Amino acid sequence: MVVNYIKIPANSKYNKIGGKAIFKQPISGQPLLPNDTYPKHAKLMDYNEENTLYKVVYNDGNSQWIDIKDRNVIFISQRVMSYIVCSIYILFNYLYIIYIESR
């Protein structure tokens, strides 16, 4: 049996894939939403080594290649997002226990 593997380079550029881009202000080429606003966040899906841009996908399915070093883009890694979600979950459980015990 032959098993083929896809080798993904292990460097910091590719590690950002799966993270989130948050936009402080609209950036060049950003699509306008039906409610006449611009997306506030998008998910990083791909990286292009030739032009050092990341492909982001918005909630409505539109995509765009962006530079996450743009001053209007804040990058949040997938690891940080997981940490925040876990911390919130633990906090709510702790507060729930305090609430139950105070009854």
N, C-alpha and C positions, 0 to 999 in steps of 0.2 A: 504494500500500500504506500502510495506517495502522498505526502502531506505538504502542501504549499503554504508558506507564511507570507504575510504582508509585513514588510519591515517599515515601521514608522520611526523616523529619526527622533531620538530622545534629546531634545534641546528645549530651551525655555520658550522658543517661538511656538512650537507645536503644543507645549503644555498649556497654553492659553486657550486652546480650542475647548469649547464646552463652557467657557466662562461667559460673563455678561458685560456688555457695553452699556453704560448709562450716559445719556446725552444731557449736558448742562444747557446747551442751546442747539438749535438745528445745525447740522453740518452740510457741506456742499453735496448735492445729489440726493439728499434724504427725501423719501417720498412723503407727500402730503396725505394725511389720513382723510377719510370721508367727512369727519367732523371739523375739517379745516385746522387741525393741529398736526404737529410732527411727533413721530414716535419718541418716547422717553427712554426706551431700552431695547436691546436686541441681543440675540445669542450668537456667539462666535462659532462658526461652523467649519471654517477652512482657513488655510494660510497659503499665500503665494510667495515663494522665495524670490522670484524674479523681481517683483515690484514691492516686496515687503508689506503687503496689505493683507488684512483679514476680511474674510467674507462673513457678513452678519446677516441673520434672518430675523425679520420683524414678525410680530404676532399675526399680521395679516397675510404672511407668506412671501411678501416682497423681500428681495435680498439686495445687498450692495457691498462693494469692496471698500473698506475704510482703513485709515491709519489710526491705530488706537493710541498713538502718541499725540494726536490732535489735542489742543488745549481744552476743547469742549467735550472730550470723551473721558469718562472715568471707567477703568477696567476693574472688574471684580472677578477674581478667580473662582472656579467651581469649588475648590477646597474651602475658600472663605465662605461661600454661600452655604455649604454644608455645615460648617461650624456655626454660622448664625442660626440656621434652622434648628440644629441640635440644642443650642443654647436657649433659644426661645421655648422649645419643647420642655426642657428641664425646668426652666423658670415657671412656666405655666403649671407643671405638675407640682412643683414646690408650693406655689401659691394656692393651688387647689387643696393640697394636704393641710395647709394652714387654715384655710377656710372651713374645711370639714371638721378639724379639731376645735375650732372656735365656736362651733354650734352648740 
